[in-house]
Amino acid sequence: MLPKKVIKALEKIVGKDCVSLKKEDLLCYAYDATQITHLPDAVVFPHSCEEISKIMRLANEYLFPVVPRGAGSGMSGGAVPIKGGLVLAMSHLNRILEINEEDMWVWVEPGVITRDLKMAVEERGLFYPPDPASQAFSTIGGNIAECAGGPKAVKYGVTKDYVLALEAVLPTGEIIQTGKKTIKGVTGYDLTSLLIGSEGTLAIFTKILLKLLPLPPAKGTVLLAIRDLNALPSVMHQLLRAPNIPTAIEFIDDLCGRCVEEGFRLDLLKDADGWLLIEVDGTKNSVEEVLKFIEEIANKGDIDILKMENEDIWEIRRAISPSLYRLGEKKFNHDIVVPRSRILEMIKKIKSLKKAYNIPVACFGHIGDGNLHVNILFKEGEREQAEIVTAEIMKATLSLGGTISGEHGIGLTKAKFLSWEVRPEAIDLMKRLKRTIDPNNILNPGKIWP
């Protein structure tokens, strides 16, 4: 429990209406998409950078934990207040502050919803490419904390590729500005890159400068059914060497296809080993050329072309994750990445684990950049078995030269595997950086390493 004098001080900083000790509010801010749950002692809704600075100074004075939280859509437990303390809900900092059409950048606050930002800049003929599956409700601040990706990463990269500058509050309360409005700049250490992907452990973002691109005038989408997965490496090799690389190359395995098929009753996703959902963008002529190129690739291989309208196909892709609950009451969702040349080996390893442990293991995801979302479905009594399968997946990923997380982060769920990938010297450096920036271990303690 936080002392009464701390609660009074918080109410003085943000206003009494923006501090909650109600059980229903504590429950709402106790978990993220992992469903791991720990109650905080209080929830505070700040309105400004200055208020957050005062809160952090108070936290260091009374030594209570502070956990910044966006929409709670994270998949690694990063926003779960496992040490109690204070949840800093960033929902009131939700303004798009300025869109600069000439220099193509936008200033936003961290609570802006990703899709709202994308739609706002598209009205100006501009484009913010990062598109996590949670874009309808995830926030820009959360995207930056985890360095979110998405289907378009194969062509356009991930969140870190669009962050030009940050205003942030350090764990000890200092307000800093990092980065610059210019495209180039190497003045001093790259503190912006250090803070991106730091999972809320090094700073609290209060203002964010994002790079924008011109909005592509045309796009097209095609769905391919692959009857034999052994054709996958050749198809991928050709797609990634296309004159205009596809915007997205998404993979759906047979188990995912079956679940979506049963849920949507499409009579479409069947009689194949897997599917590729491919989107291309650019000028009208370039889109038509690439779609023709894809058709030629399909005709040479053991592949069927299932063309549909763009949003119909993406509805199928968005339906995969929830539809998998047809296979089990609970699931572990892992976002491993392997070199693109090793994708088929990884998919075959996943299929072998499914057989060996007699437990549903499905995979889908951003195959264009080697990122697979591996879902292990289980009943409560099968949790230990699911954890064994998880460990086998991590081992296989690393043996193929991959990484255990591409976009979800380490948080709580992968902390025990961090040392499998990162050398002790590097982990020690990370811990020393954390101690230097956050000497009292106030900000989001207990994350990344056990």
C-alpha positions, -999 to 999 in steps of 0.1 A, spaced: 0 0 0 12 35 -8 13 58 23 -16 83 26 9 112 22 20 98 -11 -16 96 -23 -22 132 -12 9 143 -30 -2 125 -62 -36 142 -59 -19 176 -56 1 169 -88 -25 156 -111 -58 164 -94 -80 142 -72 -101 129 -101 -69 115 -118 -58 93 -90 -77 60 -84 -76 35 -57 -108 18 -67 -106 -20 -70 -123 -20 -104 -96 5 -118 -68 -15 -102 -81 -46 -119 -83 -29 -153 -47 -19 -151 -34 -51 -136 -27 -71 -168 -19 -70 -205 -25 -93 -234 -6 -121 -217 -34 -122 -190 -7 -122 -163 -22 -102 -135 -8 -82 -105 -27 -55 -88 -11 -20 -85 -16 1 -54 -29 30 -74 -35 43 -110 -27 78 -120 -37 96 -152 -12 125 -159 -18 153 -184 17 166 -190 54 160 -190 58 182 -160 33 162 -139 51 130 -148 84 145 -138 70 154 -104 56 119 -100 89 103 -107 107 126 -82 81 116 -56 86 79 -64 123 82 -58 117 100 -25 93 73 -12 108 44 -32 77 30 -49 76 14 -83 61 32 -113 49 12 -144 40 33 -176 11 18 -195 -5 25 -229 -33 3 -240 -22 -29 -223 -19 -47 -257 16 -60 -251 23 -97 -255 52 -101 -230 39 -88 -197 58 -56 -200 31 -34 -185 21 -57 -157 29 -41 -123 45 -72 -107 60 -52 -79 28 -33 -71 32 5 -68 18 30 -93 5 24 -128 10 56 -149 -19 54 -174 -9 76 -204 -44 78 -220 -48 115 -214 -17 123 -234 -34 115 -267 -30 145 -290 -16 147 -325 2 179 -320 15 189 -354 17 174 -389 44 190 -411 36 182 -447 66 199 -462 93 181 -441 70 150 -436 70 145 -399 44 145 -371 46 153 -334 24 131 -312 18 123 -276 23 87 -265 -14 79 -259 -23 84 -296 -39 53 -311 -18 39 -339 -46 36 -365 -59 71 -356 -24 85 -364 -23 65 -397 -57 78 -408 -49 114 -398 -17 116 -419 -33 97 -448 -59 126 -451 -28 148 -459 -15 123 -485 12 110 -461 20 75 -448 31 61 -414 40 25 -423 43 6 -390 12 -15 -387 11 -39 -357 -19 -62 -356 -31 -43 -325 -31 -9 -344 -68 -4 -338 -62 0 -301 -24 0 -294 -7 34 -287 23 50 -303 41 51 -269 36 14 -264 47 7 -300 80 26 -293 85 9 -259 84 -25 -276 97 -15 -311 65 -29 -327 66 -43 -362 38 -56 -384 32 -70 -419 46 -40 -438 80 -44 -421 93 -65 -450 94 -33 -472 92 -4 -448 109 -16 -416 96 -13 -380 88 14 -355 124 24 -347 129 33 -384 104 62 -380 113 77 -347 133 110 -352 131 125 -317 117 120 -282 108 141 -252 110 118 -222 111 118 -184 139 98 -168 132 75 -138 147 101 -115 124 129 -129 147 148 -153 131 158 -186 153 152 -217 150 157 -254 167 132 -278 171 132 -316 163 160 -340 139 170 -368 166 164 -395 169 131 -413 206 129 -405 223 137 -373 252 121 -353 257 146 -325 267 126 -294 253 92 -284 222 80 -301 199 82 -270 168 79 -291 178 44 -303 187 34 -267 152 43 -254 133 26 -283 125 -9 -273 136 -4 -237 102 -17 -226 93 11 -202 124 5 -180 146 35 -189 122 64 -196 86 76 -200 79 91 -234 59 123 -234 63 136 -269 73 117 -301 85 130 -335 78 105 -363 90 104 -399 64 101 -426 64 90 -462 43 99 -493 12 78 -494 15 51 -522 -13 58 -547 -22 21 -554 -20 -13 -538 -31 -48 -546 -33 -81 -527 -32 -117 -536 -36 -150 -516 -16 -180 -527 -23 -216 -516 9 -237 -514 2 -273 -519 38 -284 -510 57 -263 -484 90 -274 -500 83 -248 -527 84 -220 -501 121 -212 -502 121 -207 -540 90 -186 -539 104 -164 -511 137 -160 -529 119 -147 -560 95 -124 -542 123 -107 -522 142 -101 -554 113 -86 -572 119 -51 -588 93 -37 -564 95 -57 -532 61 -67 -518 48 -45 -489 38 -76 -469 44 -113 -472 23 -131 -446 23 -169 -439 -6 -190 -427 0 -226 -418 -25 -254 -423 -36 -254 -386 -43 -217 -387 -61 -221 -420 -84 -247 -406 -93 -226 -376 -101 -195 -397 -120 -217 -422 -142 -232 -395 -149 -197 -379 -156 -179 -412 -170 -208 -432 -152 -195 -463 -147 -228 -482 -113 -212 -492 -85 -221 -468 -83 -258 -473 -65 -285 -494 -30 -268 -490 0 -270 -467 -1 -233 -462 -9 -199 -476 9 -167 -485 -9 -134 -482 10 -109 -503 4 -71 -506 21 -47 -530 19 -10 -532 33 18 -555 20 33 -587 -9 16 -605 15 3 -632 41 -10 -607 14 -28 -587 1 -44 -618 36 -55 -629 44 -71 -595 10 -89 -593 18 -103 -628 52 -113 -616 37 -131 -586 13 -149 -609 42 -161 -630 60 -174 -599 28 -193 -589 23 -208 -623 58 -223 -622 53 -239 -588 28 -261 -571 7 -230 -561 -29 -219 -566 -38 -182 -569 -68 -172 -547 -74 -135 -555 -97 -115 -532 -103 -79 -524 -77 -63 -502 -97 -59 -469 -114 -93 -473 -80 -110 -472 -68 -89 -443 -99 -98 -423 -87 -134 -426 -53 -125 -414 -66 -105 -384 -90 -134 -375 -62 -160 -370 -51 -152 -335 -85 -153 -319 -97 -182 -340 -69 -204 -325 -87 -206 -292 -108 -233 -310 -78 -256 -302 -73 -248 -265 -84 -227 -236 -50 -209 -232 -21 -201 -255 15 -189 -255 22 -165 -283 58 -163 -293 73 -140 -320 105 -157 -330 126 -146 -360 150 -167 -381 170 -158 -412 147 -159 -442 167 -187 -457 159 -209 -427 122 -203 -425 112 -237 -439 134 -255 -414 117 -236 -386 82 -244 -399 91 -281 -401 105 -280 -366 73 -265 -353 53 -293 -370 76 -319 -355 70 -305 -320 33 -307 -325 36 -344 -333 61 -352 -306 42 -336 -277 7 -341 -291 -2 -305 -285 -15 -279 -310 13 -257 -322 3 -233 -350 23 -206 -368 16 -176 -389 31 -142 -394 55 -119 -412 75 -145 -432 88 -117 -454 112 -107 -427 116 -141 -410 92 -133 -382 68 -162 -372 42 -160 -345 42 -195 -329 11 -202 -309 10 -231 -284 -26 -240 -274 -32 -259 -242 -56 -266 -213 -47 -256 -178 -35 -291 -169 -11 -290 -199 8 -258 -190 40 -277 -181 39 -295 -214 34 -261 -232 64 -246 -214 86 -275 -225 75 -269 -261 82 -232 -257 118 -240 -246 122 -263 -276 111 -235 -299 135 -211 -284 164 -236 -288 155 -243 -324 152 -206 -331 187 -199 -318 202 -229 -335 191 -215 -368 208 -181 -361 175 -164 -350 163 -143 -321 137 -151 -295 117 -119 -300 111 -98 -331 84 -74 -319 68 -84 -285 99 -78 -263 112 -98 -234 91 -84 -205 82 -113 -182 74 -141 -206 109 -145 -221 132 -132 -193 144 -167 -185 155 -172 -221 174 -139 -225 207 -155 -214 203 -182 -241 208 -155 -267 227 -126 -252 262 -130 -238 267 -124 -200 289 -93 -208 262 -77 -228 235 -84 -201 258 -70 -175 262 -38 -196 224 -35 -199 221 -39 -161 247 -12 -155 229 12 -179 197 5 -160 214 12 -126 229 44 -139 197 58 -153 174 44 -126 196 40 -95 166 32 -72 151 7 -97 118 27 -97 107 24 -134 91 -9 -144 112 -32 -121 114 -69 -127 113 -68 -165 137 -81 -192 159 -101 -168 148 -122 -138 
